[in-house]
Amino acid sequence: MSIRIRTTPLTVTALAAGLALAAVTPALAGTTSTPARPAAATSAQGDPRNVTQRITDFYGAYIDAVWDTEDPAAGADAKALRNFYLSASARKKVDAWEKRNHADGILFAQNVPVKWKVAYTGSGMGHATARVTLTWSDGKHPEVSRIDVQSDLTTRKITDLKPAK
């Protein structure tokens, strides 16, 4: 029996396995060439112990509440969210900023963003920090602003908010 006859089945098997792997890998990674799923079909998850996740939850819920100006419960919802997620000292600081600037002290603006994103930026001395990016318009060159948010690692309450520089 020649070497060529013995290696042919092995080559065919390896080639078949490689082709099968190449066909399956993009599907497993979620990188197929099919169109992206609509936003309603996306999934989300969270962890209430994670302070960055809590900042994300707060900004998502808060923006939803202030966006829905036609809902009579929206104002009460926004206030309840502030009371739940912000420490007492942070609420006082936000209230003082709002009185001086006649604008929303959570968003540092008079209007409501169309999109938001939260990214962890560090931690130390019992606090974690995150950067909130607010997008104010759609299009090729949307206007954005950024807010640095600090949270207490023990209570998970937001302890400070300030426009990022």
Rosetta silent file (secondary structure, phi, psi, omega in degrees, C-alpha in Angstrom):
SEQUENCE: MSIRIRTTPLTVTALAAGLALAAVTPALAGTTSTPARPAAATSAQGDPRNVTQRITDFYGAYIDAVWDTEDPAAGADAKALRNFYLSASARKKVDAWEKRNHADGILFAQNVPVKWKVAYTGSGMGHATARVTLTWSDGKHPEVSRIDVQSDLTTRKITDLKPAK
SCORE:     score description
SCORE:     0.000 S_00000001
   1 L     0.000  132.524 -177.491    0.000    0.000    0.000 S_00000001
   2 L   -84.394  164.820  179.486    1.442    3.344   -0.957 S_00000001
   3 H   -66.126  -35.474 -178.690    1.621    6.379    1.294 S_00000001
   4 H   -61.379  -40.306 -179.194   -0.676    8.277   -1.040 S_00000001
   5 H   -67.724  -38.292 -179.855   -3.541    5.814   -0.543 S_00000001
   6 H   -72.255  -31.601 -176.880   -3.218    5.962    3.267 S_00000001
   7 H   -86.735  -18.453 -178.984   -3.160    9.791    3.467 S_00000001
   8 H   -60.878  -49.817  178.007   -6.076   10.442    1.098 S_00000001
   9 H   -60.819  -37.186  178.794   -8.836    9.523    3.623 S_00000001
  10 H   -65.180  -42.851  178.727   -7.048   11.567    6.296 S_00000001
  11 H   -63.956  -44.150  179.254   -6.800   14.584    3.986 S_00000001
  12 H   -62.356  -43.165  179.553  -10.470   14.314    3.006 S_00000001
  13 H   -64.262  -44.762  179.857  -11.526   14.075    6.666 S_00000001
  14 H   -64.572  -40.500  178.731   -9.390   17.085    7.686 S_00000001
  15 H   -65.075  -43.130  178.875  -10.694   19.122    4.765 S_00000001
  16 H   -63.390  -42.598  179.246  -14.318   18.279    5.597 S_00000001
  17 H   -64.504  -41.560  178.685  -13.797   19.178    9.267 S_00000001
  18 H   -62.642  -43.257  179.185  -12.159   22.487    8.303 S_00000001
  19 H   -66.064  -40.611  178.545  -15.021   23.433    5.975 S_00000001
  20 H   -64.036  -42.423  178.870  -17.608   22.526    8.607 S_00000001
  21 H   -64.229  -41.236  179.129  -15.759   24.615   11.210 S_00000001
  22 H   -64.709  -32.349  179.881  -15.517   27.555    8.804 S_00000001
  23 H   -77.682  -33.549 -175.185  -19.259   27.397    8.196 S_00000001
  24 H   -86.770  -34.213 -173.763  -20.221   27.109   11.873 S_00000001
  25 H   -56.528  -48.146  178.859  -17.758   29.558   13.498 S_00000001
  26 H   -60.867  -36.295  179.635  -19.363   32.815   12.233 S_00000001
  27 H   -66.128  -40.662  179.269  -22.779   31.627   13.376 S_00000001
  28 H   -67.159  -34.918 -178.925  -21.456   30.788   16.837 S_00000001
  29 H   -83.053   -9.325 -179.054  -19.717   34.165   17.105 S_00000001
  30 L    77.359   25.510 -177.174  -22.776   36.020   15.896 S_00000001
  31 L  -116.718   39.565  178.064  -20.915   37.439   12.886 S_00000001
  32 L   -74.804  167.149 -178.099  -22.946   36.076   10.028 S_00000001
  33 L   -87.247    9.854  177.667  -23.614   38.188    7.007 S_00000001
  34 L   -72.598  155.735 -179.510  -27.353   38.300    7.714 S_00000001
  35 L   -59.832  152.134  178.899  -28.856   41.720    8.444 S_00000001
  36 L   -63.837  149.221  177.658  -28.668   43.006   12.009 S_00000001
  37 L   -70.894  149.694  175.702  -31.622   42.288   14.239 S_00000001
  38 L   -64.430  157.010 -177.020  -33.990   45.142   14.973 S_00000001
  39 H   -55.565  -32.818 -178.152  -33.446   46.947   18.281 S_00000001
  40 H   -66.794  -20.211 -177.078  -36.516   45.282   19.790 S_00000001
  41 H   -94.137   -0.448  179.946  -34.873   41.868   19.408 S_00000001
  42 L   -74.695  162.437  178.427  -31.690   42.731   21.334 S_00000001
  43 L  -116.257  160.902  178.140  -31.097   41.403   24.800 S_00000001
  44 L  -141.620  156.786  176.117  -29.828   43.075   27.938 S_00000001
  45 L  -146.517  166.474 -179.465  -28.600   41.926   31.295 S_00000001
  46 L  -157.256  173.076  179.365  -27.515   43.532   34.516 S_00000001
  47 L  -145.363  111.521 -176.006  -26.123   43.063   37.977 S_00000001
  48 L   -65.083  -11.841  178.044  -27.427   45.223   40.849 S_00000001
  49 L   -84.147  -15.837 -176.155  -24.097   44.800   42.676 S_00000001
  50 L   -89.341  117.004 -175.084  -22.164   46.499   39.883 S_00000001
  51 H   -66.718  -33.796  177.492  -22.026   50.283   40.426 S_00000001
  52 H   -66.776  -38.597  176.605  -21.413   51.038   36.741 S_00000001
  53 H   -63.560  -38.020  179.573  -24.462   48.956   35.858 S_00000001
  54 H   -66.956  -36.788  175.243  -26.477   50.912   38.420 S_00000001
  55 H   -63.856  -42.264  177.292  -25.395   54.206   36.820 S_00000001
  56 H   -60.545  -46.483  179.050  -26.458   52.753   33.471 S_00000001
  57 H   -60.642  -44.651 -179.405  -29.802   51.698   34.935 S_00000001
  58 H   -61.101  -52.248 -177.419  -30.320   55.121   36.494 S_00000001
  59 H   -63.602  -38.309  177.563  -29.558   57.102   33.350 S_00000001
  60 H   -61.796  -48.733 -178.720  -31.682   54.782   31.207 S_00000001
  61 H   -69.120  -40.310 -178.226  -34.692   55.027   33.505 S_00000001
  62 H   -64.779  -45.907  179.173  -34.206   58.746   34.189 S_00000001
  63 H   -63.697  -39.745  175.713  -33.984   59.657   30.498 S_00000001
  64 H   -58.739  -44.085 -177.075  -37.065   57.529   29.806 S_00000001
  65 H   -66.361  -44.743 -177.948  -38.968   59.371   32.543 S_00000001
  66 H   -78.909  -20.002  176.488  -38.027   62.891   31.435 S_00000001
  67 H   -69.085  -40.101 -175.877  -38.479   61.998   27.740 S_00000001
  68 L   -83.670   69.131 -176.763  -42.124   61.030   28.304 S_00000001
  69 L   -67.733  -20.522  179.844  -43.406   64.512   29.064 S_00000001
  70 L   -81.113  -13.266  179.140  -46.976   63.528   28.154 S_00000001
  71 L   -83.749  119.842 -178.284  -47.083   60.888   30.899 S_00000001
  72 L   -61.222  -23.337 -179.257  -48.463   62.462   34.088 S_00000001
  73 L   -85.277   -7.906 -173.193  -46.341   60.117   36.216 S_00000001
  74 H   -58.999  -44.657 -179.577  -43.048   61.088   34.511 S_00000001
  75 H   -63.297  -43.070  178.418  -42.154   63.906   36.921 S_00000001
  76 H   -66.337  -37.701  178.484  -42.832   61.777   39.971 S_00000001
  77 H   -63.609  -44.951 -179.972  -40.867   58.916   38.431 S_00000001
  78 H   -61.152  -42.137  178.831  -37.843   61.143   37.792 S_00000001
  79 H   -65.451  -42.598  178.603  -37.939   62.413   41.389 S_00000001
  80 H   -62.852  -38.950  178.020  -38.275   58.875   42.765 S_00000001
  81 H   -63.524  -42.832  177.113  -35.301   57.762   40.665 S_00000001
  82 H   -59.706  -45.782 -178.642  -33.196   60.611   42.045 S_00000001
  83 H   -63.435  -35.208 -177.792  -34.190   59.695   45.598 S_00000001
  84 H   -79.201  -45.171 -171.489  -33.325   56.045   45.063 S_00000001
  85 H   -90.183  -24.761 -176.865  -30.065   56.285   43.099 S_00000001
  86 E  -100.518  143.913  173.590  -28.468   59.481   44.467 S_00000001
  87 L   -69.521  163.440  179.782  -27.055   60.024   47.936 S_00000001
  88 H   -59.495  -41.995 -179.426  -28.555   62.863   49.990 S_00000001
  89 H   -67.857  -35.393  176.929  -25.474   65.035   49.437 S_00000001
  90 H   -67.095  -39.479  177.949  -25.566   64.425   45.671 S_00000001
  91 H   -62.397  -40.701  177.853  -29.257   65.404   45.575 S_00000001
  92 H   -63.305  -42.680 -179.955  -28.450   68.659   47.397 S_00000001
  93 H   -64.479  -41.723  178.188  -25.645   69.410   44.965 S_00000001
  94 H   -64.400  -45.183  179.247  -27.915   68.691   41.964 S_00000001
  95 H   -59.320  -44.283  179.562  -30.688   70.880   43.417 S_00000001
  96 H   -63.584  -41.454  179.036  -28.264   73.778   43.952 S_00000001
  97 H   -62.891  -42.239 -178.893  -26.930   73.444   40.393 S_00000001
  98 H   -64.236  -39.111  178.875  -30.484   73.449   39.015 S_00000001
  99 H   -65.597  -39.152  179.474  -31.414   76.618   40.920 S_00000001
 100 H   -71.766  -37.450 -169.433  -28.338   78.426   39.585 S_00000001
 101 H  -107.811   -7.318 -179.931  -28.616   77.192   35.986 S_00000001
 102 L    52.208   46.776  179.853  -32.367   76.680   35.436 S_00000001
 103 L  -150.217  173.090 -179.937  -31.706   73.304   33.821 S_00000001
 104 E   -73.707  122.401 -177.557  -31.724   69.602   34.687 S_00000001
 105 L   -81.904   -4.618  174.071  -28.848   68.831   37.053 S_00000001
 106 L   -89.024  -40.659 -178.700  -28.700   65.155   36.102 S_00000001
 107 L   -96.631  -12.365 -175.533  -28.326   65.820   32.374 S_00000001
 108 L    53.896   47.356 -177.842  -26.726   69.278   32.754 S_00000001
 109 E  -162.039  168.679  176.497  -29.086   70.527   30.058 S_00000001
 110 L   -97.898   -9.141  178.816  -32.538   71.927   29.378 S_00000001
 111 L  -121.592 -170.563 -173.318  -33.513   69.205   26.925 S_00000001
 112 L  -119.592  133.865 -179.916  -33.331   65.397   26.779 S_00000001
 113 L   -70.736  158.349  177.714  -30.725   63.357   24.873 S_00000001
 114 L   -91.394  -19.308  178.285  -31.702   60.882   22.178 S_00000001
 115 E  -147.825  160.043  177.503  -29.021   58.353   23.195 S_00000001
 116 E  -150.012  156.670  178.789  -26.744   57.644   26.140 S_00000001
 117 E  -149.511  143.714  179.577  -23.805   55.407   26.982 S_00000001
 118 E  -124.500  132.429  178.906  -21.994   54.657   30.259 S_00000001
 119 E  -131.410  133.116  176.088  -18.378   53.504   30.536 S_00000001
 120 E   -64.005  134.607  178.865  -16.412   52.535   33.665 S_00000001
 121 E  -120.413   -9.462  176.394  -13.397   54.828   34.115 S_00000001
 122 E   153.037  176.339  176.655  -11.830   53.644   37.382 S_00000001
 123 E  -155.483  158.441  177.920  -12.113   53.136   41.113 S_00000001
 124 E   169.290  154.303  178.069  -10.274   53.887   44.307 S_00000001
 125 L    53.635   38.481  175.606  -10.758   55.024   47.888 S_00000001
 126 L    82.275    7.516 -179.182  -14.159   53.332   48.130 S_00000001
 127 E  -129.029  154.441  171.500  -15.592   54.903   44.989 S_00000001
 128 E  -120.366  149.171  178.425  -16.029   53.951   41.346 S_00000001
 129 E  -122.757  150.703  177.903  -16.249   56.424   38.493 S_00000001
 130 E  -141.968  154.648  175.419  -17.960   56.240   35.145 S_00000001
 131 E  -110.161  123.166  177.280  -18.287   58.541   32.163 S_00000001
 132 E   -98.813  124.820  176.373  -21.774   59.092   30.797 S_00000001
 133 E  -107.066  121.431  179.627  -21.892   60.182   27.170 S_00000001
 134 E  -106.103  130.077  178.740  -25.120   61.859   26.125 S_00000001
 135 E  -106.942  125.401 -170.644  -25.943   62.188   22.430 S_00000001
 136 L   -99.954   -9.710 -179.088  -28.255   65.095   21.646 S_00000001
 137 L  -153.353  164.646  175.300  -28.947   64.592   17.957 S_00000001
 138 L   -98.202  177.514  175.694  -28.848   62.027   15.196 S_00000001
 139 L   110.433 -174.398 -174.003  -26.931   62.242   11.975 S_00000001
 140 L   -67.754  -38.399 -178.784  -23.370   62.142   10.771 S_00000001
 141 L  -126.831   73.428 -176.985  -21.958   64.574   13.372 S_00000001
 142 L   -70.430  150.694  175.734  -24.198   64.385   16.453 S_00000001
 143 L   -80.422  134.025  178.756  -23.696   66.734   19.374 S_00000001
 144 E  -130.447  155.800  170.127  -22.502   64.976   22.532 S_00000001
 145 E  -136.434  161.038 -177.113  -21.743   65.920   26.113 S_00000001
 146 E  -130.768  144.929 -179.913  -20.087   63.919   28.863 S_00000001
 147 E  -129.505  132.516  174.197  -20.679   63.648   32.587 S_00000001
 148 E   -93.184  127.055 -175.823  -18.350   62.119   35.176 S_00000001
 149 E  -121.718  131.736  179.366  -20.309   60.186   37.780 S_00000001
 150 E  -113.793  138.738  179.055  -18.917   58.875   41.058 S_00000001
 151 E  -128.687  148.270  175.128  -20.549   56.130   43.141 S_00000001
 152 E   -79.377  129.634 -177.845  -19.897   54.765   46.592 S_00000001
 153 L   -70.758  -24.448 -179.930  -18.810   51.115   46.397 S_00000001
 154 L   -82.579  -52.008 -177.030  -20.548   50.219   49.662 S_00000001
 155 L   -86.694  -20.027 -176.339  -23.947   51.878   49.220 S_00000001
 156 L    66.619   11.844  178.043  -23.803   51.885   45.380 S_00000001
 157 L   -81.394  147.428  173.702  -25.401   55.360   45.512 S_00000001
 158 E   -72.826  126.286 -176.385  -24.275   58.086   43.129 S_00000001
 159 E  -108.676  -16.223 -179.675  -22.298   60.556   45.242 S_00000001
 160 E  -159.292  142.258  175.530  -21.169   63.110   42.649 S_00000001
 161 E  -136.159  136.421  175.193  -21.974   64.245   39.112 S_00000001
 162 E  -155.940  146.608  176.943  -20.109   66.887   37.130 S_00000001
 163 E   -57.868  136.533  179.722  -19.679   67.813   33.490 S_00000001
 164 L   -74.869  146.951  179.285  -16.543   66.150   32.115 S_00000001
 165 L  -104.241    0.000    0.000  -13.713   68.401   31.006 S_00000001
